[in-house]
Amino acid sequence: MYAVIKSGGKQYKVEKGDKLKVEKIDTEAGNNIDISDVLLLVDGDNVTVGTPLVEGAKVSATVESHGRGRKVKIVKFKRRKHHRKQMGHRQAYTEISITDIAAS
């Protein structure tokens, strides 16, 4: 059984036991969360496609940790104009592990 969920504007294919990094969720590490934004649910040959969400389906997960990704460098440069600007960005993430996928 697997599901496709939406979190932080991105879509993830998840199965029970998976660990993944999603956009930062404001929850303490060790807490359980329920994700109700389930777009697709597959259980063997039964495929349920949501319009846009599957009614009554939810994915339970445990928050493992929080962190920040690797630095992405942004460089703006204009030749012959004596102009150069550098910036950096580190995106915050939350690492979760999927504990259960429940249908309606």
N, C-alpha and C positions, 0 to 999 in steps of 0.2 A: 504494500500500500504506500502510495506517495501522494503528495499534494504540491500545488504551485501556490505560493503565498505572495502577498505584496507587503513590503515593509520599506519605509523611507523612499518611496518612489521607484523602487526596483523590485523585480520579481525573482523568486528563488524556488527551485525545485528541491523539496525536502522529503526525507524519509526518517523513520524513527531511528534515533541514535546519531543522526548527523550533527556536526558542529559547523557553524558558519558565523561570519562576521557581517553584521548589519549596521545600518546607520545608528547613531547613539540613541539609546532608550534610557529615559530618566528613571531608573530602578536600581536598587542596591544589588550588589553581586550576591548570588545565592537565592534570590527570590524567584518565584514562578510567575510566568506571564502567559496569557492566552492571546493568540493572534486569530482574530475572526475574519480577516481579509483573505479568505481562501478563494482563489480564482478557478482552480481545477482540482478534482479529487478522483483518483484512480484506485480502485480496489479490485484487483484481478482483471476480469473482463468488464466490470462496471465502470464506466467513465461518466463523471458528472461535471458538466461545464457550467459555470455560473454566468448569470446575466445581470450585472457583471460579477456578483459574488454568489457562492454556493450557500443557500439558506441552511442555517443550523450547523454548519461545519466549523470546526475550530482546531487549531494546532496549539498544543501546550509545549512550553519550552522553559528551560531554566537558564537564568543569566549566569554565565561563568565569570566573565571579567569585562572590564572596560579598558580602552587603550586608544592610542593615536597611531595612525598609519605612517608610512615613510614620507619624507618630505618631497613635495613636488615643487620644482623651481620654476618661477615665472620670470621671463626676461623680456623687456620691451626695449627695442633698440632702433634708433633712426640714424642711418649712416650720414656722415658729413654734417651733422647738426649738433654734435657734441651732446648727445642725449642718450642716456642709458639708465634703465630703472630695473632693479631686481627685487623680487619678492619671493616668499616661500609660503607654503601651506601644508598643514598636517591635518588630515580629516580624522575626526573622532569616530570610534566605532564601539560596538558592544558585541562580545562573543557570546553566542547562545548555543545550547544543545537541545535538540528536539527530543521530548520525552513521550509524546503521544499525539496521534492524529485521530480525531473523532468525527464521524459523520453524524447527520441528523437522526 
